[in-house]
Amino acid sequence: MRDPSQTESNVMHENPKLTIAIDGPSGSGKSSVSKEVARHFGLAYLDTGAMYRAATYRVLQLDIDLADQDAIGKAVQEMPLVFGTNIKEEEILMGTTDIREEIRTERISGAVSAVASVPAVREYLIELQRWTINHAVNGIVAEGRDITTVVAPDADARILLTASEEVRMARRGLENTEKSGESGDLTQQISERDTQDSKVNNFMEAAPGVALVDSSDLDFNETVSAVINAVNAQVKAKRQASRDASAGTETA
C-alpha cells in the first residue's frame, strides 16, 4: 500500500489557509478519507452529513411529524446545536447532550432524507456550513453531498469521491458489522437513500471543475493519496492561472 505522505509537494507550504470540498455517495469512503486528508494538511474537518443527522435527531426528539415541513424547519432553526470541527476530537451536542452515537442509529438513518429535503432545513444548514468554512482559521476539509457545487463552489480544491455500488455496499456492510455485529440488507437501503437524496442534489457525477476520484479498485491509503494529489493539482493549476492573469494585466 502507498503511504499517503508519498504525494506531490504539500500545497500548505505556499498557502496557510486551504478549503477542500469533498462530495460522494453513501459508502464511498468520503468520511474516513476526508478525515485523513484533513490530518495530512493540518486542517479542521466538517462532516455536513452529521449536521443533517443532528437536525433529524432534534426533529424526532420533539416528536414532529415528518410531513410537517414548517414545524421541521422551525425546530432546526431553533435547535441548540454545538458542532465542533477539531479533527482530533468529534464534538456534537444538542444542548448539553452528547449525540455522537445516537445520530448514527438506524432510527436517524431512516428519517434523515425526509428532514434534509425540507428547503428551510437545507437553507439554514448551508448557511451554517458556509459560516463554519469561512471562519476556519487555518482552512478546512468539508465533506458531504453538495459541498463542491452548492456550499463551497469556490473552494481551493473540489473532489467527487465515488465507487461502484457493489463496493459501496460491501464497505457499508463491513462498517455495520463492526459496529453492531450484523450486516443487514444494504442493497435496498443504500439505493433508496441515494435515490431520495439525488432529488435534491446530484452527487453521482462530477460537476465542471470537480476532480473525480473513483476508489473502486483502491485501498484506503491509495484513495487518500489520490485525493491529496488531486488537491495539489487543482490548487497549483489555480495559482498558475492567477499568476498568468496577473502577468497579462501588467503587460496590458
RODO-2510 file (C-alpha; in nm, 4 decimals, decimal comma):
residues 252
     n   res          X          Y          Z
     1     m     0,0000     0,0000     0,0000
     2     r     0,1155     0,3512    -0,0789
     3     d     0,1804     0,5837     0,2150
     4     p    -0,0374     0,8983     0,1980
     5     s     0,2754     1,1065     0,2618
     6     q     0,4241     0,9905    -0,0683
     7     t     0,2470     1,2582    -0,2709
     8     e     0,3311     1,5735    -0,4559
     9     s     0,4698     1,8643    -0,2501
    10     n     0,2353     1,9895     0,0176
    11     v     0,0490     2,2971    -0,1051
    12     m     0,0175     2,4229     0,2511
    13     h     0,3771     2,5421     0,2328
    14     e     0,2557     2,8095    -0,0092
    15     n    -0,0855     2,8900     0,1360
    16     p    -0,1604     2,8832     0,5115
    17     k    -0,5359     2,8544     0,4525
    18     l    -0,6921     2,5904     0,2323
    19     t    -1,0538     2,4933     0,1714
    20     i    -1,1118     2,1431     0,0367
    21     a    -1,4606     2,0286    -0,0639
    22     i    -1,5298     1,6563    -0,0950
    23     d    -1,8607     1,5044    -0,2080
    24     g    -1,9668     1,1460    -0,2593
    25     p    -2,2491     0,8937    -0,2227
    26     s    -2,3087     0,6720     0,0784
    27     g    -2,0344     0,4123     0,1227
    28     s    -1,7825     0,5917    -0,0985
    29     g    -1,5461     0,6290     0,1956
    30     k    -1,5580     1,0084     0,1931
    31     s    -1,5750     1,0484     0,5719
    32     s    -1,2708     0,8370     0,6616
    33     v    -1,0752     0,9683     0,3623
    34     s    -1,1706     1,3296     0,4356
    35     k    -1,0509     1,2962     0,7939
    36     e    -0,7155     1,1613     0,6794
    37     v    -0,6813     1,4382     0,4208
    38     a    -0,7556     1,6943     0,6943
    39     r    -0,4843     1,5408     0,9129
    40     h    -0,2379     1,5448     0,6233
    41     f    -0,2852     1,9170     0,5563
    42     g    -0,3371     2,0132     0,9216
    43     l    -0,6908     2,1389     0,8654
    44     a    -1,0201     2,1425     1,0510
    45     y    -1,2840     1,8875     0,9467
    46     l    -1,6542     1,9402     0,8790
    47     d    -1,8912     1,6456     0,8391
    48     t    -2,2009     1,8100     0,6940
    49     g    -2,3871     1,4797     0,6876
    50     a    -2,3608     1,4701     1,0661
    51     m    -2,5228     1,8138     1,0751
    52     y    -2,8269     1,6806     0,8908
    53     r    -2,8327     1,3822     1,1237
    54     a    -2,8218     1,6128     1,4249
    55     a    -3,1123     1,8102     1,2785
    56     t    -3,3033     1,4841     1,2334
    57     y    -3,2304     1,3900     1,5944
    58     r    -3,3868     1,7185     1,7055
    59     v    -3,6971     1,6688     1,4915
    60     l    -3,7524     1,3177     1,6276
    61     q    -3,6729     1,4320     1,9815
    62     l    -3,9592     1,6814     1,9558
    63     d    -4,1841     1,4130     1,8024
    64     i    -4,2549     1,6244     1,4951
    65     d    -4,4453     1,4725     1,2046
    66     l    -4,2023     1,4212     0,9160
    67     a    -4,4688     1,5524     0,6792
    68     d    -4,4891     1,8872     0,8630
    69     q    -4,2198     2,0865     0,6826
    70     d    -4,2978     2,4140     0,8602
    71     a    -4,2550     2,2566     1,2035
    72     i    -3,9380     2,0778     1,0933
    73     g    -3,7855     2,3981     0,9595
    74     k    -3,8658     2,5901     1,2778
    75     a    -3,7252     2,3159     1,5007
    76     v    -3,3982     2,3007     1,3105
    77     q    -3,3535     2,6775     1,3023
    78     e    -3,4017     2,6906     1,6795
    79     m    -3,2082     2,3771     1,7774
    80     p    -2,9317     2,4260     2,0401
    81     l    -2,6633     2,2537     1,8313
    82     v    -2,2966     2,2580     1,9274
    83     f    -2,0848     2,1254     1,6416
    84     g    -1,7061     2,1087     1,6571
    85     t    -1,4555     2,0857     1,3716
    86     n    -1,1470     1,9678     1,5617
    87     i    -1,0127     1,6672     1,3713
    88     k    -0,8680     1,5254     1,6937
    89     e    -1,1982     1,5044     1,8810
    90     e    -1,5528     1,4944     1,7437
    91     e    -1,7991     1,7180     1,9286
    92     i    -2,1715     1,7072     1,8541
    93     l    -2,4040     1,8245     2,1289
    94     m    -2,7737     1,9038     2,1389
    95     g    -2,7758     2,1457     2,4263
    96     t    -2,5589     1,9608     2,6767
    97     t    -2,6374     1,6102     2,5468
    98     d    -2,3685     1,4229     2,3553
    99     i    -2,5462     1,2814     2,0480
   100     r    -2,2482     1,1450     1,8524
   101     e    -2,3618     0,7846     1,8833
   102     e    -2,7347     0,8486     1,8636
   103     i    -2,7177     1,0215     1,5244
   104     r    -2,5610     0,7088     1,3706
   105     t    -2,8503     0,4799     1,4636
   106     e    -3,0943     0,3246     1,2143
   107     r    -3,3716     0,5389     1,3601
   108     i    -3,1936     0,8540     1,2436
   109     s    -3,0819     0,6984     0,9140
   110     g    -3,4409     0,6158     0,8287
   111     a    -3,5594     0,9747     0,8703
   112     v    -3,2630     1,1904     0,7667
   113     s    -3,3557     1,2134     0,3970
   114     a    -3,7041     1,3427     0,4842
   115     v    -3,5596     1,6126     0,7074
   116     a    -3,2736     1,7036     0,4727
   117     s    -3,5135     1,7558     0,1825
   118     v    -3,7024     2,0329     0,3627
   119     p    -3,5993     2,3621     0,1924
   120     a    -3,5851     2,5604     0,5174
   121     v    -3,3562     2,2985     0,6714
   122     r    -3,1202     2,2989     0,3757
   123     e    -3,1111     2,6787     0,3632
   124     y    -3,0319     2,7077     0,7328
   125     l    -2,7672     2,4342     0,7417
   126     i    -2,5991     2,5506     0,4204
   127     e    -2,5551     2,8971     0,5714
   128     l    -2,4210     2,7402     0,8918
   129     q    -2,1782     2,5298     0,6896
   130     r    -2,0590     2,8306     0,4903
   131     w    -2,0075     3,0276     0,8109
   132     t    -1,8053     2,7397     0,9568
   133     i    -1,5906     2,7120     0,6436
   134     n    -1,5279     3,0869     0,6255
   135     h    -1,4269     3,1040     0,9916
   136     a    -1,1825     2,8118     0,9827
   137     v    -0,8580     2,9867     1,0744
   138     n    -0,6145     2,7521     0,9002
   139     g    -0,8558     2,6033     0,6487
   140     i    -1,0912     2,3083     0,6453
   141     v    -1,1942     1,9889     0,4716
   142     a    -1,5729     1,9895     0,4296
   143     e    -1,7439     1,6736     0,3116
   144     g    -2,0986     1,5865     0,2158
   145     r    -2,3151     1,5662    -0,0952
   146     d    -2,3394     1,9234    -0,2210
   147     i    -2,0225     2,0878    -0,0920
   148     t    -1,8482     2,1131    -0,4291
   149     t    -2,1492     2,2611    -0,6072
   150     v    -2,3643     2,4488    -0,3532
   151     v    -2,1924     2,5071    -0,0191
   152     a    -1,8383     2,5851    -0,1349
   153     p    -1,8217     2,6057    -0,5167
   154     d    -1,5217     2,8407    -0,4834
   155     a    -1,3189     2,6010    -0,2684
   156     d    -0,9464     2,5765    -0,3444
   157     a    -0,9970     2,2104    -0,4359
   158     r    -1,3153     2,0195    -0,5161
   159     i    -1,3296     1,6403    -0,5252
   160     l    -1,6045     1,3897    -0,6026
   161     l    -1,5131     1,0596    -0,4370
   162     t    -1,7095     0,7663    -0,5692
   163     a    -1,7045     0,3876    -0,6047
   164     s    -1,9165     0,1204    -0,7683
   165     e    -2,2429     0,0305    -0,5953
   166     e    -2,1107    -0,3191    -0,5216
   167     v    -1,8016    -0,1812    -0,3493
   168     r    -2,0004     0,0768    -0,1558
   169     m    -2,2417    -0,1866    -0,0264
   170     a    -1,9547    -0,4116     0,0772
   171     r    -1,7889    -0,1280     0,2690
   172     r    -2,1087    -0,0334     0,4458
   173     g    -2,1724    -0,3980     0,5292
   174     l    -1,8304    -0,4263     0,6915
   175     e    -1,8808    -0,0986     0,8761
   176     n    -2,2198    -0,2054     1,0137
   177     t    -2,0893    -0,5486     1,1095
   178     e    -1,8038    -0,3942     1,3057
   179     k    -2,0455    -0,1637     1,4883
   180     s    -2,3408    -0,3935     1,5517
   181     g    -2,2380    -0,7434     1,4515
   182     e    -2,4968    -0,7500     1,1716
   183     s    -2,4569    -0,6507     0,8100
   184     g    -2,8261    -0,6294     0,7170
   185     d    -2,9712    -0,5868     0,3716
   186     l    -2,7816    -0,2822     0,2461
   187     t    -2,8654    -0,3018    -0,1220
   188     q    -3,2124    -0,1541    -0,0833
   189     q    -3,1068     0,0816     0,1971
   190     i    -2,8248     0,2458     0,0022
   191     s    -3,0229     0,2547    -0,3214
   192     e    -3,3240     0,4177    -0,1563
   193     r    -3,1139     0,6765     0,0252
   194     d    -2,9171     0,7704    -0,2856
   195     t    -3,2372     0,7961    -0,4892
   196     q    -3,4075     1,0157    -0,2307
   197     d    -3,1086     1,2451    -0,1790
   198     s    -3,0361     1,2749    -0,5510
   199     k    -3,3719     1,4508    -0,5908
   200     v    -3,2170     1,7438    -0,4042
   201     n    -2,8629     1,7437    -0,5469
   202     n    -2,6530     1,5448    -0,7933
   203     f    -2,3640     1,3813    -0,6081
   204     m    -2,3075     1,0931    -0,8503
   205     e    -2,1485     1,2921    -1,1337
   206     a    -1,8643     1,5414    -1,1115
   207     a    -1,9641     1,8979    -1,1986
   208     p    -1,7336     2,1053    -1,4210
   209     g    -1,4100     2,1814    -1,2354
   210     v    -1,4580     1,8986    -0,9860
   211     a    -1,1953     1,6226    -0,9875
   212     l    -1,3310     1,2679    -0,9906
   213     v    -1,1615     1,0027    -0,7763
   214     d    -1,3011     0,6500    -0,8206
   215     s    -1,1918     0,4327    -0,5292
   216     s    -1,3499     0,1087    -0,6534
   217     d    -1,0110    -0,0538    -0,7112
   218     l    -0,8138     0,1378    -0,4487
   219     d    -0,7430     0,0533    -0,0874
   220     f    -0,7705     0,3201     0,1821
   221     n    -0,4157     0,4553     0,1626
   222     e    -0,4253     0,4622    -0,2161
   223     t    -0,7528     0,6550    -0,2063
   224     v    -0,6122     0,9088     0,0394
   225     s    -0,3059     0,9553    -0,1812
   226     a    -0,5232     1,0005    -0,4905
   227     v    -0,7313     1,2681    -0,3209
   228     i    -0,4239     1,4512    -0,1865
   229     n    -0,2670     1,4507    -0,5306
   230     a    -0,5916     1,5788    -0,6831
   231     v    -0,5987     1,8608    -0,4267
   232     n    -0,2381     1,9567    -0,5010
   233     a    -0,3007     1,9508    -0,8757
   234     q    -0,6107     2,1708    -0,8517
   235     v    -0,4501     2,4248    -0,6208
   236     k    -0,1374     2,4509    -0,8344
   237     a    -0,3434     2,4937    -1,1503
   238     k    -0,5485     2,7725    -0,9916
   239     r    -0,2391     2,9512    -0,8697
   240     q    -0,0751     2,9279    -1,2100
   241     a    -0,3889     3,0640    -1,3746
   242     s    -0,3915     3,3507    -1,1248
   243     r    -0,0264     3,4299    -1,1936
   244     d    -0,0870     3,4201    -1,5684
   245     a    -0,3845     3,6524    -1,5323
   246     s    -0,1798     3,8961    -1,3207
   247     a     0,1025     3,8908    -1,5735
   248     g    -0,1422     3,9622    -1,8546
   249     t    -0,2848     4,2589    -1,6647
   250     e     0,0600     4,4053    -1,6029
   251     t     0,1604     4,3842    -1,9695
   252     a    -0,1686     4,5204    -2,0993
***
